[in-house]
Amino acid sequence: MLIIALFFLATALLLPFNNGDAIQAPVLFPLYLLSISFIFLAWFWTHGGQTLGMQAWNLYLISDTKTKITWYQALTRFLTALFSWLALGLGIFWRLWQKEGKTWQDLNSKSSIVLIRKNKSSKK
């Protein structure tokens, strides 16, 4: 949902340059939105390992070396995830057959999403 709101904002920023008309750029506009989504996701991944949605689900993205991922890993992960979805989700379902339960983007970017166990004793 946050990315959709970000797409609205990114599109609104372009409208004054197009006299308020619909944007008629069948190649450049989708690339612009893909760039916006990459920057959004990669920023969160490289600065804390979690997007807001990942925080809600207690998920964390970490490099195979147990460190924060780099921008290069984020780009590799993003592009591989796009390819995975274009292959009708095969890259996502790959984790069902992969020994370590990793998706294509996990394998290609040398990273993985892990579940963070919350300490129940910290709640009062």
C-alpha positions in Angstrom: 0.0 0.0 0.0 2.9 2.3 0.8 4.4 1.8 -2.7 1.1 2.7 -4.3 0.9 5.9 -2.3 4.5 6.6 -3.3 3.5 6.0 -7.0 0.8 8.6 -6.7 3.2 11.1 -5.2 5.8 10.4 -7.9 3.2 10.8 -10.6 1.9 14.0 -9.1 5.4 15.4 -9.1 5.6 14.9 -12.9 2.2 16.4 -13.7 3.2 20.1 -13.7 5.8 19.2 -16.4 3.0 17.7 -18.5 0.5 20.6 -18.0 -1.6 18.3 -15.8 -2.3 15.9 -18.6 -1.9 12.1 -18.4 1.6 10.9 -18.9 2.1 9.4 -22.3 5.4 7.7 -22.0 4.9 3.9 -22.4 8.5 3.0 -21.7 9.9 5.9 -19.6 7.1 6.2 -17.1 7.1 2.5 -16.0 10.9 2.7 -15.8 10.5 5.8 -13.6 8.0 4.0 -11.3 10.3 0.9 -11.1 13.2 3.2 -10.2 11.1 4.8 -7.5 10.1 1.4 -6.1 13.7 0.3 -6.1 15.0 3.3 -4.3 12.2 3.0 -1.7 12.8 -0.7 -1.1 16.6 -0.6 -1.3 16.8 2.3 1.2 14.9 0.3 3.8 16.7 -2.9 3.1 20.2 -1.3 3.4 19.3 0.9 6.4 17.8 -1.4 8.9 16.9 -4.5 6.9 13.1 -3.9 7.1 10.4 -2.1 5.1 7.4 -1.0 7.1 5.5 -4.1 6.0 8.4 -6.3 7.1 8.4 -4.7 10.5 4.7 -5.5 10.9 5.4 -9.2 10.1 8.7 -9.3 12.2 10.7 -10.1 9.1 14.3 -8.9 8.5 16.5 -9.0 5.4 20.0 -10.0 6.0 23.1 -10.9 4.0 24.4 -14.5 4.0 27.3 -13.1 5.9 24.9 -11.9 8.7 25.4 -8.2 7.9 23.2 -5.5 6.3 22.9 -6.0 2.6 24.7 -3.6 0.2 23.1 -1.5 -2.5 24.5 -3.9 -5.1 22.7 -6.8 -3.3 19.5 -4.8 -3.1 19.7 -4.1 -6.9 20.4 -7.8 -7.6 17.5 -8.8 -5.3 15.1 -6.3 -6.9 15.9 -7.3 -10.5 15.8 -11.0 -9.7 12.4 -10.6 -7.9 11.1 -8.9 -11.1 12.3 -11.8 -13.2 10.8 -14.2 -10.7 7.4 -12.6 -11.0 7.6 -12.4 -14.8 8.2 -16.2 -14.7 4.7 -16.5 -13.1 6.1 -16.6 -9.6 8.4 -19.6 -10.2 11.3 -17.8 -8.5 9.1 -17.4 -5.4 7.8 -21.0 -5.4 11.4 -22.2 -5.9 11.8 -22.1 -2.1 9.5 -25.1 -1.9 12.1 -27.3 -3.7 15.3 -25.6 -2.6 17.1 -27.3 0.2 17.5 -24.2 2.3 14.1 -22.8 1.4 15.5 -19.8 -0.6 13.9 -18.0 -3.5 15.7 -17.0 -6.6 16.3 -13.5 -5.3 17.7 -14.9 -2.0 20.1 -17.1 -3.9 21.2 -14.5 -6.5 21.6 -11.7 -4.0 23.3 -13.9 -1.3 20.7 -12.7 1.3 17.5 -14.0 2.9 14.5 -12.9 4.8 14.4 -14.2 8.4 11.7 -14.2 11.1 12.6 -12.2 14.2 11.4 -13.8 17.3 10.0 -11.2 19.7 10.8 -11.7 23.3 7.4 -12.2 25.0 8.7 -11.3 28.4 9.3 -7.7 27.2 5.5 -7.1 27.0 3.8 -5.8 30.1 
